[in-house]
């Protein structure tokens, strides 16, 4: 019984520490008095916990504010320089590795292009290992401060007890790839630095919900449109489904029975009509010129042709907007989100041209009542949002642990 009581006290202290650290991270700088009011903790608990966080170098004083008739109250905030985070975006066309401080300010980045054959798991792991080493070398002292490496990947991520994260990426030819164990074996990092793997659309969604266009919403859909299509569905402020959920595979919902062949092998998927890869295929079939294999350049050329009064290009974009609006209407009817955010490099590139027609189509295909409360807009974090989102995986882990690093055994 005594051991159970001691364990309960430790858990309570850790929970209090995590609650204060998280609140300061997202809402600081704040005084101890404000922290007590926001978290419901007693003044003594707040004083003890913040003293420990200051002693551990996680907080710093950030000025003071006047109090009602008393001494000025000292403001506290989380130190951005007390840790480093790495975010990795394993995209359809490249691997991007970025190093951030704790405030998610970029310190270094590298990118490696991927060809159509470039999703060989061994090559991707090699790129990640090289990239991690390069960004850490670019910012002196970062290796000792590294809290974790987060990865956003295409496909479904399954977490198993012995092998860590397993990735099922059907569109890139990954069938149960043991990515976490491959990384642990190949990348030179200490055992207490975790590799945390998540679906790229979900990591992107977390970034937009924490820092971007989704902030403040309780029910939202954060749609990622790149070469493919995915979504992070947020209900009650948290992503729908568990960590292993395939709920984000919105691009592989059926838009047209017996329709165009999708990269996943099925016919009529939404991705086969609105993903950048499929859109460029449709543009080529219509007689348009697609410059090389650079999808961003191809979409830019398609947009330029539409602006230049090319009726084929304009018609194709109008059709794409209707397809996308119909896909969004399905989400509106199923989840009743208050906010729908379109992002990803292709979503941001196409968004200004397509957004009015997308809104019109979504309103036409969705039920009137849920459509009337759903605002559709563009993401705010730019094309790097997946990388930022990947870095939020070790950040969330660090905050949940009250600012304490994992042990070498992973605990």
C-alpha positions in Angstrom: 0.0 0.0 0.0 2.9 2.4 0.9 4.4 1.8 -2.6 1.1 2.5 -4.3 0.7 5.8 -2.4 4.3 6.9 -3.3 3.6 6.1 -7.0 0.3 8.1 -6.8 2.2 11.1 -5.4 4.8 10.9 -8.2 2.1 10.7 -10.8 0.3 13.8 -9.3 3.5 15.8 -9.3 4.3 14.9 -12.8 0.8 15.7 -14.0 0.9 19.1 -12.2 4.3 19.8 -13.8 3.0 18.9 -17.2 -0.1 21.0 -16.9 1.8 24.1 -15.9 4.5 23.6 -18.5 1.9 23.1 -21.3 -0.2 26.1 -20.3 2.9 28.3 -20.2 4.0 27.0 -23.6 0.7 27.8 -25.3 -0.4 30.9 -23.3 2.7 32.4 -21.7 4.1 34.6 -20.5 2.0 34.4 -17.4 2.4 35.2 -13.7 2.2 32.5 -11.0 -1.1 34.0 -10.0 -2.5 33.7 -13.5 -1.2 30.1 -13.8 -3.1 29.2 -10.6 -6.3 30.6 -11.9 -6.0 28.9 -15.3 -5.0 25.5 -14.1 -6.9 25.3 -10.8 -3.8 24.5 -8.8 -3.1 26.0 -5.4 -0.6 28.9 -5.1 1.8 26.6 -3.1 1.7 23.9 -5.8 2.3 26.5 -8.6 5.2 28.0 -6.6 6.8 24.7 -6.0 6.4 23.4 -9.6 7.6 26.6 -11.2 10.6 26.7 -8.9 11.5 23.2 -10.2 11.0 24.2 -13.8 13.2 27.3 -13.3 15.9 25.2 -11.6 15.8 22.7 -14.5 16.3 25.6 -17.0 13.0 25.2 -18.7 11.5 28.6 -17.8 12.8 32.1 -17.7 11.5 35.3 -16.2 10.0 37.6 -18.8 9.4 40.9 -17.0 6.6 41.8 -14.6 3.1 43.3 -14.4 1.5 45.4 -11.8 -0.8 43.7 -9.3 -3.8 45.2 -7.5 -2.1 47.1 -4.8 0.6 44.6 -4.2 4.1 44.0 -5.5 4.5 43.5 -9.3 4.0 40.0 -10.4 6.8 38.3 -12.3 6.0 36.8 -15.7 7.3 33.4 -16.7 7.7 31.8 -20.1 9.2 28.6 -21.6 12.7 29.0 -22.8 12.9 28.4 -26.5 16.6 27.5 -26.2 16.2 24.7 -23.7 15.6 22.0 -26.3 15.8 21.1 -30.0 13.3 19.3 -32.1 13.6 17.7 -35.6 10.7 17.4 -38.0 10.9 15.1 -41.0 8.4 15.2 -43.9 8.6 12.1 -46.0 6.7 13.5 -48.9 5.7 12.2 -52.3 8.5 14.1 -54.1 11.2 14.7 -51.5 12.4 14.2 -47.9 12.7 17.4 -45.9 14.5 17.5 -42.5 14.3 20.6 -40.3 15.8 21.5 -37.0 13.7 23.7 -34.6 14.1 25.3 -31.2 11.4 24.7 -28.7 9.3 27.6 -30.1 9.5 25.9 -33.5 11.7 28.6 -35.0 13.7 27.0 -37.8 17.4 26.6 -37.2 18.5 24.5 -40.2 17.0 22.4 -43.0 18.0 20.1 -45.8 16.0 18.4 -48.6 16.5 15.4 -50.8 14.4 14.9 -54.0 12.7 11.6 -54.6 12.1 10.1 -58.0 9.1 7.8 -58.8 11.3 5.0 -57.7 12.7 6.9 -54.7 10.4 5.5 -52.0 12.6 2.6 -51.4 12.6 2.4 -47.6 16.3 2.0 -47.4 17.0 5.1 -49.4 14.5 7.1 -47.4 16.1 6.0 -44.1 19.5 6.9 -45.6 18.2 10.4 -46.5 16.8 10.9 -43.0 20.0 9.8 -41.3 22.1 12.1 -43.5 19.6 14.9 -42.9 19.5 14.5 -39.2 23.3 14.6 -39.0 23.5 17.7 -41.3 21.0 19.8 -39.4 22.5 19.0 -36.0 26.0 19.9 -37.3 24.6 23.2 -38.7 23.5 24.4 -35.2 26.2 24.0 -32.6 25.2 22.3 -29.4 22.0 20.9 -30.8 22.8 17.3 -30.4 23.0 17.5 -26.6 19.6 19.4 -26.6 17.7 17.1 -29.0 14.4 16.0 -27.5 13.2 13.8 -30.4 12.7 13.3 -34.1 9.2 13.4 -35.4 8.2 12.0 -38.8 5.2 12.7 -41.0 4.8 9.9 -43.6 2.4 8.9 -46.3 0.0 6.1 -45.4 -1.3 4.4 -42.3 1.0 4.2 -39.2 0.6 1.1 -36.9 2.3 1.0 -33.6 3.3 -2.4 -32.3 4.9 -3.2 -29.0 8.2 -4.8 -30.2 8.8 -3.1 -33.5 7.6 0.5 -32.9 6.0 2.2 -35.9 5.1 0.2 -38.9 4.0 2.1 -42.1 1.5 0.9 -44.6 2.0 3.3 -47.5 0.1 1.7 -50.4 0.5 4.6 -52.8 4.3 4.6 -52.4 4.8 0.9 -52.3 5.3 0.5 -48.6 3.8 -2.7 -47.2 4.3 -3.0 -43.4 7.7 -1.2 -43.4 9.2 -1.2 -39.9 10.3 2.4 -40.2 11.0 3.1 -36.5 13.3 0.0 -36.1 15.1 0.8 -39.4 15.7 4.4 -38.2 16.9 3.3 -34.8 19.4 0.9 -36.4 20.7 3.3 -39.1 20.6 6.8 -37.5 23.3 7.8 -35.0 21.4 9.1 -32.0 21.4 8.3 -28.3 18.8 5.7 -27.1 16.9 8.4 -25.1 16.1 10.3 -28.2 12.7 9.0 -29.5 11.7 8.6 -33.1 7.9 9.4 -33.3 6.1 8.5 -36.5 2.7 9.7 -37.6 0.6 10.1 -40.8 1.6 13.2 -42.6 -1.9 14.6 -42.8 -2.4 14.1 -39.1 0.9 15.9 -38.2 0.0 18.7 -40.6 -3.4 18.9 -39.0 -1.9 19.1 -35.5 0.4 22.0 -36.6 -2.5 24.0 -38.1 -4.7 23.3 -35.0 -1.9 24.4 -32.6 -0.4 27.3 -34.4 -2.4 28.0 -37.6 -5.8 28.3 -39.2 -7.4 25.7 -37.0 -6.5 27.3 -33.7 -9.5 27.7 -31.4 -11.7 25.3 -33.3 -13.2 22.3 -31.5 -14.4 20.5 -34.6 -12.4 20.9 -37.8 -11.1 19.2 -40.9 -7.5 20.0 -41.9 -7.1 18.8 -45.5 -3.6 18.2 -47.0 -3.5 18.4 -50.8 -0.2 17.6 -52.4 0.7 14.9 -54.8 -2.0 12.9 -53.0 -4.8 13.9 -50.6 -5.3 13.4 -46.9 -7.1 14.9 -43.9 -6.9 15.3 -40.2 -10.4 15.1 -38.7 -10.6 16.9 -35.4 -13.6 16.3 -33.1 -13.9 17.8 -29.6 -10.4 19.3 -30.0 -8.6 16.0 -30.7 -7.9 14.0 -33.9 -10.6 11.5 -34.7 -9.6 7.9 -34.1 -6.5 6.6 -32.3 -2.9 6.9 -33.3 -3.2 3.9 -35.6 -6.5 5.2 -37.2 -6.8 5.3 -41.0 -9.5 8.0 -40.7 -7.2 10.5 -42.4 -7.3 8.6 -45.7 -9.9 11.0 -47.1 -8.3 10.9 -50.6 -9.3 7.2 -50.9 -13.0 7.7 -50.4 -14.9 6.9 -53.5 -16.0 9.9 -55.6 -17.0 8.1 -58.8 -17.9 4.4 -59.0 -15.9 2.9 -61.7 -14.1 6.2 -62.2 -10.4 7.0 -62.8 -7.8 4.6 -61.6 -6.1 5.8 -58.4 -2.5 5.2 -57.4 -3.8 2.9 -54.6 -5.2 0.6 -57.3 -8.9 1.3 -56.7 -11.1 3.3 -59.1 -12.9 6.6 -58.5 -11.0 7.8 -55.4 -11.1 11.5 -54.6 -7.3 11.6 -55.0 -7.6 10.4 -58.6 -9.3 13.7 -59.4 -7.9 16.4 -57.1 -4.4 15.3 -56.1 -1.6 17.1 -57.9 -0.3 14.0 -59.6 -3.8 13.1 -61.0 -4.5 16.7 -61.9 -1.4 16.9 -64.1 -2.3 13.6 -65.7 -5.7 15.0 -66.6 -4.1 18.2 -67.9 -1.8 16.1 -70.2 -4.8 14.0 -71.4 -6.5 17.3 -72.3 -3.6 18.3 -74.5 -1.8 20.6 -72.0 2.0 20.8 -71.7 3.4 19.6 -68.4 6.9 20.8 -67.9 9.2 17.9 -66.9 8.5 15.9 -63.8 8.3 18.8 -61.4 4.8 18.8 -60.1 5.0 22.3 -58.6 6.1 23.7 -62.0 3.4 21.7 -63.7 0.6 23.2 -61.5 2.1 26.7 -61.9 1.9 26.2 -65.7 -1.7 25.0 -65.5 -2.7 28.0 -63.5 -0.9 30.3 -65.8 -2.7 28.8 -68.8 -6.0 29.3 -67.1 -5.2 32.9 -66.4 -4.2 33.3 -70.0 -7.7 32.4 -71.2 -6.9 28.7 -72.1 -10.4 27.3 -71.9 -9.2 23.7 -71.4 -7.1 24.7 -68.4 -9.9 26.9 -66.9 -12.5 24.1 -67.4 -10.2 21.5 -65.8 -9.7 23.8 -62.7 -13.4 24.4 -62.5 -14.1 20.7 -62.6 -11.4 20.1 -60.0 -13.0 22.7 -57.7 -16.4 20.9 -58.0 -14.8 17.5 -57.2 -13.0 19.0 -54.2 -16.2 20.7 -53.0 -18.1 17.5 -53.3 -15.5 15.7 -51.3 -15.6 18.4 -48.6 -19.4 18.1 -48.6 -19.1 14.5 -47.5 -16.9 15.5 -44.6 -19.4 18.3 -43.7 -22.3 15.8 -43.6 -20.4 13.2 -41.7 -18.5 15.3 -39.1 -20.3 18.7 -39.0 -17.0 20.7 -38.7 -17.0 24.3 -37.8 -13.9 24.9 -39.8 -12.3 23.3 -42.9 -8.7 24.2 -43.7 -7.1 23.5 -47.1 -3.3 23.2 -47.1 -0.4 21.3 -48.5 1.8 22.7 -51.2 -0.7 22.0 -53.9 -3.7 23.2 -51.8 -2.0 26.5 -51.1 -0.9 26.9 -54.8 -4.4 26.1 -56.2 -6.4 27.6 -53.3 -6.6 31.3 -54.3 -7.9 30.3 -57.7 -10.3 27.4 -56.6 -11.5 28.5 -53.2 -14.7 30.5 -54.3 -15.8 27.6 -56.5 -15.0 25.0 -53.8 -17.1 26.9 -51.3 -20.0 27.1 -53.8 -19.8 23.4 -54.6 -19.5 22.3 -51.0 -22.6 24.3 -50.2 -24.5 22.7 -53.1 -23.6 19.1 -52.2 -23.8 19.3 -48.4 -26.9 19.5 -46.2 -27.8 23.1 -45.6 -27.6 23.2 -41.8 -24.1 21.7 -41.3 -22.9 23.6 -44.4 -24.0 26.9 -42.9 -21.7 26.5 -39.9 -18.6 25.3 -41.8 -16.1 28.0 -42.8 -13.7 26.9 -45.5 -10.3 28.7 -45.7 -6.6 28.2 -46.4 -3.9 27.0 -44.1 -1.6 29.6 -42.5 1.6 27.7 -42.0 2.7 27.4 -45.6 4.2 24.4 -47.4 6.4 23.5 -44.4 3.4 22.6 -42.2 4.0 18.9 -42.4 7.5 19.3 -41.1 6.4 21.6 -38.3 3.7 19.1 -37.5 6.2 16.3 -37.4 8.2 18.3 -34.9 5.1 18.7 -32.7 5.2 14.9 -32.0 8.3 15.1 -29.8 7.2 18.5 -28.5 3.9 17.0 -27.3 5.8 14.1 -25.8 8.1 16.5 -24.0 5.3 18.6 -22.6 3.3 15.5 -21.5 6.4 14.4 -19.5 6.6 17.7 -17.8 9.8 18.6 -19.6 11.6 15.5 -18.7 13.5 13.5 -21.3 12.8 9.8 -21.9 15.1 7.2 -20.5 17.4 5.2 -22.7 14.9 2.4 -22.5 12.1 4.5 -23.9 10.3 5.2 -20.7 
